[in-house]
């Protein structure tokens, strides 16, 4: 008789996603580097939004054009800070979801 936890090849039971394109062992947790990657990448994106809010004004060749565009277009720093705050809330939610205790569905 075969063990119900093992498949016909003697491997642990696998879960399939996307019609078999992705597989993983049942009961596995998210790898540590991915748990770290979620907040690092997310915080990098939020920082980019804030640091580049007015564009690349310090660039040697296009900085003057960006400054002129900012004068004409009337940028809204309040809106950009709001978008960055929404991004930060999302990053925190994803990071909490990624590092919380694992449970099998």
Buried (B, 14 or more C-beta within 10 A) or exposed (E): EEEEEEEEEEEEEEEEEEEEEEEEEEEEEEEEEEEEEBBEEBBEBBEEBBEEBBBBBEEEEEEEEBBEBBEEEEBEEEEBEEBBEEBBEEBEEBBEEBBEEEEEE
